[in-house]
Amino acid sequence: MHSLKPTRRAFYRIPVIGWIARDLAEGDPDNIWYLLTAIISLWIIAVGTWGLPALYLPAVALSPLILVALVALTRG
């Protein structure tokens, strides 16, 4: 832990996100699949709880990223 950069060490101290990031960076390679399963499960639970708005909000949140990707593709 002493060889880590101060920014990475500070990031790892964030309660839930830091633990997940450290586990992905330094843990078992299969941990990414557990994280993806947990995210998809939470999304399904949110759709069951709140309905269609929970289904559409990730697409709305990612639309700026898709716009940047389309502009990057057209520029070459």
N, C-alpha and C positions, 0 to 999 in steps of 0.2 A: 504494500500500500504506500510505502514511502517513495517509490519511484514514479508515482502518478503525478501528472501536472496539477497545479492548484485548481484550475477550472474544472477538470474532470473530477477531482476529489470533492469539490463543492457540489457538482451536479449529482454525484452519487449520494450525497447527504439528503437530497430531497426525498421525503418519506416513501411514496409509492413508486413514483417515476424513476427515481434513482436506483431503487432496488431492482426494478425490472431491467433498466439499462445495464446495470452491472451484471445481472444474471445473463443477459444476452451477450455481452462483450466477453465475459470471462467464464461463463458456465458451459453447460452441455450444449452441443450444436442443435439438439432437438428442441430446445426451449423456444425457438421462434415459432414452432408449430403450436406449442401450448399457448403462446401469446395470441396468435391468430385465431385459435379456437375460442379463447376467452373473449376476444373483441367481437367475433361473429355471434357468440352466444349472448353477449350484452346487447348487441343490435337487435337480435330476435326478441329478446325480452322487452326492449324498448318499443318495438313495433307492436307486440302484444299488449303493452300497457297503454301507449299513447296513439296507436294507430298509424294512419298514413303520414302525418307530419314527421314521425320518427323514421319512416322509410325514406322520405325525400330529403331530409336535412343533410345527410352525408353527401348527396349529389350536389346540393346547393353550396355546401361548404367547399367542395373540390372544384367547382366551376372556374375559379380564377386560375387554378393550377392547369386545368385543361386548356384554358385560353392561352396561357403562356406556352404550353407544349405545342399548340397549333401554330402560334406565331413563330416559335423556334423551328418547326418543321417547314414552314413556308419560306423562311429566310435562307434555309440551306445550311 
